[in-house]
């Protein structure tokens, strides 16, 4: 996987992170204002499968890097993969893609509140559609309901 292609801002506590060097980490939380970088992580297992000490912690940027500048790819455990504990989270990404496609098909630029729209549609699909067999039509219906909610 490629470095800088993840978005840790979408993680929740307990999500499993895989580093570019093969270590397994756990997402802990966003950092507080004034703390170093954007997210706290806990090292779980090194690339050889040996557990790290329980208190082995670190921080990462939103895009998974160990450092903002002066990066050392040979030794940095930059995050390249996320395993979400919430299985439906991949569903949210797919719904976001479909919503973006809807805007493209109707010839509209993406709005500033895209995240709010996607969240509304995601929650609508979770609430009304079959979680295992939902499809584009469910997203279109959710999008229509979002439009109706603004009227």
N, C-alpha and C positions, 0 to 999 in steps of 0.2 A: 504494500500500500504506500501511497505517497504522503509525505509530510505536509502539514499545513492544510489538509483537506477535511479535517474534523471540526465540529463545532461543540465545544464543551459547555457552552451556555445552554444547551438542550439536555444536559445530563441531570440526573437526580442521584442522591446519595445511594450508593450500592451498585451503580453501573460499573461494569468491568471494562477497563481500558487496556489496550495492548500497545506496547511501545515499539518503536522502529527496531529496537535491538532484541525484541522478543520477551521483555518482562511483562508480567501481569500486574496491573495496578487497580485500585478501586477509587472511584470518584467519591469525594467526601462532601464538598460544598463550595459555593462561590466564596471568594475571600471578602473580607469586610473592607470598606473604604480605608485606604492608607496601608493596607497589607500588600506584600509583594505579589505581583502578577494578578491573575484573575480567578484562579481556581485552586482548591486544595485537593491533593491526591494522596493516597496511601499505597506504598509499595507492598505487594503481596508475595510474588514469586519471581525470582531472577530468571534470566534466559536459560539457565541450566536446570530449572525446576526446584531450586532450593528456596525455602521461605526466607523473606527478609524479617528483621526484627519487627515486632508489632508496632513500634513507635516510629517506623521509618516513613517519614512524610515528605511531601514536596509540593511545589506549586507549578501551574502551567498557565500559558496564555490561552485566550479563547480558542485559538486554532491549534492548541495542543503542544506548543513549543516549550522547552525547558527555559529558554532565555529569549528575551525580546531581540537582542542584538548579540553579536559575537558568538554565534552558534557553532557548535562542534559536532557535526553529524556522526562522527565515528564513536563518540561516547555519550551523546545526549539521548535520553530516553523520551524522545518526542512521541506524542500519542499519534498513532496511525489508524486505530480501529476502536470502535466503541460497541460493546455488547450491552444493549439496554435491558434492564430488568423488567421494564414495562414492554411486553411484547407488542402492544398496539402502537408503540412509538414509530416503528417503521411505517405503519399505516398513516401516521400524521405526515410523514415526509412524502408519501405517495399522494395523499390528498392535496398537499401544498403544490405538487407538480401539476395535478389536474386543475386546480384553481388558477394557477399561472397560465396553463393552456387555455382555459376559458377566456381569460382576459386577452390573450393573444388572438384567439379565434374571433372575438368581437371587435378587434382592432383598438383596444384600449391599452394605454400605458399602465404599468403596475402602480397601484395607489400607495401612498405613504402608510396607510393602515393595513397593509397586506397581512401582517401577522395576526391582527385582530380578526380579519375575515377568515383566514385559515383556521384559527382557533374556534370560531363560531361554527364553521362547516364541520370541522373535526368532531366537536362535541355533538353536533346534530347527527352525524353519521354514526357515532358511537351509541347514541340514544335511540335511533330509529331503524338502523340497518342491521342485518345479520353480520356480526363481527367477523365471521369466517368467510362469508360469501358476498360481501359488499362489492359494488362496482362503480364505474364512472357515473351512472345514472343517479346513484345515491348522493354523490358529490354535487351533481348538477342540481338536484332537489334541495340539498343543503344550501347551496349558493343562492338559489331562488328564495329560500326562506330567509337568508341574510338580507337580501334586497327588500323583501316584504317587511322585515323587522325595522327597516329604516323609513318606511312610508308612513 
